[in-house]
Amino acid sequence: MDPAGRWQNLPSGPSLKHLTDPSYGIPREQQKPALQELTRAHVESFNYAVREGLSHAVAYEKTAGLPFLLLYSMACDMLF
């Protein structure tokens, strides 16, 4: 195959066909390993913040005397 030939049948613009697919947004039974590795750090960071980070913030608030609502709002800003 001619290397230049593969560039001739490209679409002329973007398409939303995959976004309008009824199965869009539904996770597959088995996800692709490369995608899992790419997002692993973000997922683990979020899980840490939810599971342990908030309890550390509460413990810090008790020792530092900062208002809990201030720390809670800072934690929410980090998560969302």
C-alpha positions in Angstrom: 0.0 0.0 0.0 1.2 3.5 -0.9 2.0 5.3 2.4 0.4 8.5 1.0 -2.8 6.7 0.1 -3.9 6.1 3.7 -4.3 9.9 4.2 -6.8 10.3 1.3 -9.9 8.7 2.9 -9.9 10.8 6.1 -13.2 12.4 7.2 -13.5 16.0 6.3 -14.5 17.0 9.9 -15.2 15.8 13.4 -18.1 13.4 14.0 -20.3 12.9 17.0 -21.3 9.4 16.0 -19.7 7.8 19.0 -21.3 10.2 21.4 -24.8 9.4 20.2 -24.2 5.6 20.4 -26.7 4.2 22.9 -23.9 2.3 24.7 -21.8 5.5 25.1 -20.7 6.0 28.7 -21.4 2.4 29.8 -18.1 0.8 30.9 -17.1 -2.4 29.2 -16.8 -5.6 31.1 -13.0 -5.5 30.7 -11.3 -2.1 30.3 -8.2 -1.6 28.3 -5.0 -2.0 30.4 -3.4 1.1 28.9 -6.4 3.3 29.9 -6.3 1.8 33.4 -2.6 2.6 33.8 -3.1 6.1 32.4 -5.8 7.0 35.0 -4.5 4.9 37.9 -2.7 7.8 39.7 -5.8 10.0 39.5 -8.2 7.4 40.8 -5.8 6.4 43.6 -5.4 10.1 44.6 -9.1 10.7 44.7 -9.6 7.5 46.7 -7.0 8.6 49.2 -8.5 12.0 49.5 -12.0 10.6 50.2 -10.9 7.7 52.5 -8.1 9.1 54.5 -7.6 12.8 53.5 -10.7 14.1 55.1 -10.0 12.3 58.4 -6.5 13.8 58.4 -8.1 17.2 57.8 -10.3 16.8 60.8 -7.4 15.7 62.9 -5.4 18.6 61.8 -8.3 21.0 62.5 -8.4 19.8 66.1 -4.7 20.4 66.6 -4.3 23.6 64.6 -7.5 25.2 65.7 -8.6 26.1 62.1 -12.3 26.1 61.5 -13.5 22.8 60.2 -15.7 24.4 57.5 -12.6 26.1 56.1 -10.8 22.8 55.8 -13.9 21.0 54.5 -14.2 23.6 51.8 -10.5 23.3 50.9 -10.9 19.5 50.6 -14.0 19.9 48.4 -12.1 22.3 46.2 -9.3 19.7 45.8 -11.8 16.9 45.0 -14.0 18.7 42.6 
